Each structure stands twice: as C-alpha cells, then as structure tokens.
Amino acid sequence: MASPKSNLMFYPKPPEINKKFYNKLAKEVSNRILCEEYIVPVRSGKAWPVKASQICRIVLIEGPQVGDFNCWNLHNPREHFWQARTRQFQNSHISTHDRLWSTLPYLRPMLTIINDTIAYGVDEDGARCHDLLGARCDPYVRKLLTGENFDYTCHSNLTRAIIPYGLTEFDVHNVLNMFQITGIKNDRNFNKQCKKMKKGDFLEFFAEIDLLCAISTCPNGDFAGNCRPLGVKVYQPASELLRGWESPKISNYRGNHGLKLKLDE
C-alpha cells in the first residue's frame, strides 16, 4: 500500500559544500601553526579576530560549559551572523559541515564547522546539541522575572567583550549556543544538563571571511550548577590545503527591491 503524500514543505537548502576540502582541513593538523590561544574565565566574555582561512577551536578545557557565540565581519559589523536564516538553511542544531550565514544584504557563509567531537545526535527527549533555537540570557529578562540586577548574563558578557573593538550592546545579536542541549516539547523550548561531554571536547570552524568572534561563558554553566572556563585556539592551516578555496562574495542581488530611481528631468 502506497504511503500518503506528505504535505510538509521544508525550507530549501543552500548549495552543497565541498566536504572533501573541509574534512582534509579537519584531519591534517600536523602542519597547523598555532597563532593565538585564550582562556575565557567563568561568567565572562572574550572577543578575538579570526582571519579568513584560519581555523578556530572552542575547547571544553575542564568539562561541560555552554558558550554563547556571536560573530561579525571584522571590517563591517553590520554584516553579522544571522541566527534565523542559518536555522532555516542548516538545522535547528548544527554540527560538522554546517555553516553560519550572514545578514542581509550580504548573505554569505561566514564560517564552516569542520569538526565536532561531541556528535551528540538526538536523545530520548528529542534534544540535540549546539542550539540555534534560543536567545542569549540577558539582564533585562532577569530583572523582569526576578527583580534582580545581575551583570554577568551572556548579553552583558558579550557587551563587555566587544567594547575594545568599537562595538556596543546594540551590536550583540542572537547567538549560537555552543555545547547547549535543547529541544522543543509541547511548543516550548527546553534545556538539559550538558551530559555526554568531557574535558577536551571541542567545536572547530574554518573562517570563510575575516571575522570578529565573541563568546560568553554562560552563567548557567552546564545547566547542572557547574560553571567552567572555555579555551580558544586559532590556527593557520598549511597553505597547500587551501588550494582552490576562495572567500565567498556577498550576494549579487541588484534588483533594488523593485524601487525605480527618479531621474532628474
């Protein structure tokens, strides 16, 4: 008996990536050069540049810890990570070979994930890892719900981190919740303790353009009451691995949204 046709309509996926290229970048680590290394303390934030063609690794240096991640075009902060379109193009939770996409009118991949040692999959509650569903925690919601003034939410941590780069609170945007386990049940988002993660696990990405990155060590820690630091490492891969790669260009749409320019008579 033939199964009935589905009436589900999924959002179209972007063009396929060259997985062989990214897998090689992830695998061939012996000739990488370590360019920068940072530790992000608990309940704090850090911003740092990653140049196009560099590889950045975010490491659980002591154990499970959620990190709220933002990124911008290093030279033009109006172009930044677009959570909603990334969720539509990729998935609600992301992993190896997924990309973070930038805002309009630019719309291009900013980075590509090349390695995820956690590989969480889907658990018994339908939860997954590396979440694009939720927002960052912030002091305004906390004040609304608890009446408390608290200065170390992810929004505040990111705000402090980017000030040295000439950015402000208004530049902080919806995040990639690295290492966070979430799902949807009864039409509501839920969080879970960060199990199945261990010291040394990491998420690693390849910068497609020059980036300014920032991360907050979430005050909720691993959602079991434990807060830990995160490690950041920036590498330059061997030049021969980059043959044929080009930094993606911004969208070439030139339709002017149907507006007609009024010429002087």
Protein Blocks (a to p, Z undefined) as FASTA:
>chain_A
ZZdddfbdcddddddddfklmmmmmmmmmlpccfbdcdddehiaddddddehiacddddf
kbccddddddddfklmkbccdfklmmmmmmmbdcehiacddddfklpafbdcfbdfklno
pafkopaehiakbccddfklmmmmnopacfkbfklmmmmmmmmnopafklpccdddehia
cddeehiacddddehiaehiacddddfbdcdddddddfklnonopacddddddddddfkl
mgoiacddddfbfklnopacdddZZ
